[in-house]
Amino acid sequence: MSRSLRSARPDRRRGLELEPAPLDDDQTGWLMTFSDLVLQLFAFLLVSVVLTGGARPSAAVPPATPSPAPVVVVPEAPCAPRAEAEPSEGAAKATENVAENVAENQPEPLPSAAEPPADGDRPPGAASDRLAEAGRSLEEFVAAEGRGDAVRVAVRNSDLIVTLSDTISFPSGSADLLSAASPILRRIGALALAMPDFDVEVSGHTDDRPIHSGSFPSNLELSLARAARVVHELAGGTPELAERAIAAGYGEHRPVVPNVDEAGRARNRRVEIRLLPRTQAPSA
């Protein structure tokens, strides 16, 4: 009996349970909105990763320092000349007519007296031409005197050199001038006097044999005494030429050939007379 009463009595706990209300279509609408938001966030993250270049570099590997690019200097192209406007045909003809009229009416220049150019206005080849002319004149004089074997004339671009051997100039160990050299020296003095813008440099030279004379202690003093004697003969009592003449002695220190035999020693025993423009410093 008790069992039937239990079955007939409704279960109280079951009556208290609430049955869920049926779902309608309006309650699932927010799911669609949420899914769209998630997709938009994913797309934004994907675009951000692509724009930033992917994943960040690892902190353990420092980024490589880029080497500076070489600097290339490009020369500037020359600017093209600006094209000038060509004058019209009428303007060109008018200009030609004016030029012709001016040329016709221009008075002829009066002939002026030719003045000799000053020494500083002479062309560069004037000095060398004068030296060449003086050299030819002196060579002709030496040939006429029959002294071609004892006197040599050399003309260069900047000077003229006359070399007198000891056979015509001085006896051995002496500074007394031989009479055979006097005509040659007077001719050279006349040429130098006619060329006031030139200096005269006379240098004496000996061989390497020591001198055995009480008048001169060494070859250096002998060569200097011979050069001074030649200057005195060249000037001939002319103060103007004496002021432009220089004497120097070198002894045996400037041989033209080695002093190995008598022929070489004879060539080294000489007196050199040099004509050079005054603008140049005399050689030491």
C-alpha positions in Angstrom: 0.0 0.0 0.0 2.7 2.3 0.7 4.2 1.6 -2.7 1.0 2.6 -4.5 0.8 5.8 -2.6 4.3 6.7 -3.7 3.6 6.0 -7.2 0.4 8.0 -7.2 2.1 11.0 -5.6 3.9 13.1 -8.0 7.6 13.6 -7.5 8.0 16.9 -5.9 11.5 17.4 -7.1 10.6 16.8 -10.6 7.9 19.4 -10.4 10.3 22.0 -9.2 12.6 21.6 -12.3 12.1 24.2 -15.0 12.1 23.2 -18.5 14.2 25.3 -20.8 12.3 27.5 -23.1 12.5 26.7 -26.8 15.1 28.7 -28.8 13.9 31.0 -31.4 15.8 32.4 -34.4 16.6 35.8 -32.8 18.8 34.4 -30.0 21.5 33.0 -32.5 22.1 36.3 -34.3 24.9 37.4 -32.1 27.0 34.3 -33.0 27.3 35.6 -36.6 28.4 39.0 -35.4 31.1 37.6 -33.1 32.5 35.3 -35.9 32.7 38.3 -38.2 34.6 40.2 -35.6 37.1 37.3 -35.1 37.7 37.1 -38.8 38.4 40.9 -39.0 40.8 40.7 -36.2 42.6 37.8 -37.8 42.8 39.6 -41.1 44.2 42.7 -39.3 46.9 40.6 -37.6 47.8 39.0 -40.9 48.2 42.3 -42.7 50.2 43.7 -39.8 52.7 40.7 -40.0 53.1 41.1 -43.7 53.7 44.9 -43.5 56.3 44.6 -40.7 58.3 42.0 -42.6 57.5 38.9 -40.7 58.9 37.8 -37.3 61.3 40.0 -35.4 65.1 39.3 -35.6 66.5 37.2 -32.8 68.1 39.3 -30.0 71.1 36.9 -30.0 72.2 37.9 -33.5 73.0 41.6 -33.8 71.9 43.2 -37.1 74.7 43.6 -39.6 76.0 47.1 -39.9 75.6 48.1 -43.5 78.9 49.2 -45.2 78.9 52.7 -46.5 78.2 52.9 -50.2 81.1 54.2 -52.3 80.8 57.8 -53.4 80.9 58.2 -57.1 81.7 61.6 -58.4 79.9 62.2 -61.7 81.5 65.0 -63.7 79.2 67.7 -64.7 78.4 67.8 -68.3 79.5 71.0 -70.0 76.8 73.3 -70.5 75.8 73.6 -74.1 76.4 77.1 -75.4 73.3 79.1 -75.6 72.1 79.4 -79.1 72.2 83.0 -80.2 69.5 84.3 -82.3 70.5 84.7 -85.9 70.1 88.2 -87.2 67.6 88.6 -89.9 68.7 89.0 -93.5 67.7 92.7 -93.5 69.7 93.5 -90.3 72.8 91.6 -91.6 72.8 93.7 -94.8 72.4 96.9 -92.9 75.4 96.0 -90.7 77.5 95.2 -93.7 76.7 98.5 -95.4 77.6 100.4 -92.2 80.9 98.6 -92.0 81.7 99.3 -95.6 81.0 103.0 -95.1 83.2 103.2 -92.0 86.0 101.4 -93.8 85.8 103.7 -96.8 85.8 106.9 -94.7 88.6 105.7 -92.4 91.7 107.9 -93.1 94.9 106.0 -94.0 97.5 105.9 -91.2 100.5 108.1 -91.7 103.8 106.4 -92.1 105.9 106.7 -88.9 109.6 106.5 -88.6 110.8 103.1 -87.7 112.5 103.0 -84.3 114.9 100.3 -83.3 113.4 98.1 -80.6 114.8 98.3 -77.1 116.9 95.5 -75.7 114.0 94.3 -73.5 111.6 94.3 -76.6 113.8 92.2 -78.8 112.4 88.8 -79.8 113.9 85.7 -78.0 116.0 84.7 -81.1 117.7 88.1 -81.4 120.5 87.4 -79.0 121.3 84.0 -80.6 121.2 85.6 -84.1 123.7 88.2 -83.0 126.0 85.6 -81.4 125.9 83.5 -84.6 126.8 86.5 -86.7 129.7 87.4 -84.4 130.9 83.8 -84.4 130.9 83.6 -88.2 132.9 86.9 -88.4 135.4 85.7 -85.9 135.9 82.3 -87.6 136.6 84.1 -90.9 139.2 86.3 -89.1 140.9 83.3 -87.5 141.0 81.5 -90.8 142.5 84.6 -92.5 145.2 84.8 -89.7 146.0 81.1 -90.2 145.3 80.3 -86.6 142.6 77.7 -87.0 144.7 75.0 -85.3 145.1 77.1 -82.1 141.8 78.9 -81.9 138.4 77.3 -81.7 135.0 79.2 -82.0 131.8 77.6 -80.7 128.4 79.3 -80.9 125.5 78.1 -78.8 122.0 79.4 -78.2 123.0 81.4 -75.1 126.7 82.2 -75.6 129.8 82.3 -77.8 133.0 80.6 -76.6 136.5 81.2 -78.0 139.2 78.8 -76.8 142.9 79.7 -77.1 145.4 76.9 -76.7 148.7 77.4 -74.9 150.6 77.4 -78.2 149.2 80.9 -79.0 148.5 82.3 -75.6 151.2 81.7 -72.9 154.5 79.9 -72.5 154.7 77.1 -70.0 154.5 78.2 -66.4 154.2 81.9 -67.4 151.5 84.6 -67.5 153.3 86.7 -70.1 151.0 86.9 -73.2 152.5 85.8 -76.5 152.4 88.3 -79.4 150.6 85.8 -81.7 147.4 86.1 -79.5 147.2 89.9 -79.7 145.4 90.2 -83.1 142.8 87.6 -82.1 142.2 89.3 -78.7 141.8 92.7 -80.3 139.3 91.3 -82.7 137.3 89.8 -79.9 137.4 93.0 -77.9 136.1 95.0 -80.9 133.1 92.5 -81.2 132.4 92.8 -77.5 132.5 96.6 -77.6 130.0 96.6 -80.4 127.6 94.4 -78.3 127.1 96.5 -75.1 124.3 94.2 -73.8 126.8 91.3 -73.5 129.3 90.5 -70.8 132.8 89.0 -71.3 133.9 86.2 -69.1 137.6 85.0 -69.3 138.6 81.8 -67.5 142.1 80.3 -67.3 142.8 76.5 -67.1 145.9 74.3 -66.7 146.8 70.6 -66.7 147.3 68.5 -63.6 151.1 68.8 -63.4 152.2 70.8 -60.4 153.9 74.1 -61.2 157.6 74.6 -60.4 157.9 78.4 -60.4 158.5 80.8 -57.7 156.1 83.4 -59.2 153.0 81.2 -58.7 152.6 78.8 -55.8 150.0 76.6 -57.6 148.2 76.1 -60.9 145.2 78.0 -59.5 147.2 81.3 -59.2 148.7 80.8 -62.6 145.4 80.3 -64.3 143.9 83.4 -62.6 146.9 85.5 -63.6 146.5 84.4 -67.2 142.8 85.3 -67.3 143.5 88.7 -65.8 146.2 89.3 -68.5 143.7 88.4 -71.3 141.1 90.8 -69.9 143.6 93.6 -69.8 144.4 92.9 -73.5 140.7 92.7 -74.5 139.7 95.9 -72.9 142.6 97.8 -74.5 142.2 100.7 -72.1 138.4 100.9 -72.7 136.7 101.4 -69.3 133.3 100.5 -70.7 134.5 97.1 -71.8 136.6 96.6 -68.7 133.5 97.0 -66.5 131.8 94.1 -68.4 134.8 91.8 -68.3 135.3 89.1 -65.6 138.4 87.1 -64.9 138.4 83.7 -63.2 141.0 80.9 -62.7 140.2 77.2 -62.2 143.7 75.6 -62.4 143.4 71.9 -63.2 139.9 71.4 -61.8 137.9 71.7 -65.1 139.7 69.6 -67.7 138.0 69.0 -71.1 139.7 65.6 -71.5 141.5 63.3 -69.0 145.2 64.2 -68.3 146.5 60.7 -69.3 148.9 61.8 -72.0 150.6 64.8 -73.4 147.9 65.5 -76.0 145.2 65.6 -73.3 147.3 67.8 -71.1 147.9 70.2 -74.1 144.1 70.5 -74.6 143.5 71.3 -71.0 146.0 74.1 -71.0 143.8 76.8 -72.4 142.1 80.2 -72.0 138.3 80.5 -72.7 136.6 83.7 -73.6 132.9 83.7 -73.3 130.3 86.3 -74.6 126.9 86.0 -72.9 123.9 88.3 -72.6 124.0 90.5 -69.5 120.6 89.1 -68.2 122.4 85.9 -67.4 124.6 85.4 -64.4 128.2 84.5 -65.1 129.1 80.8 -64.6 130.9 80.1 -61.4 
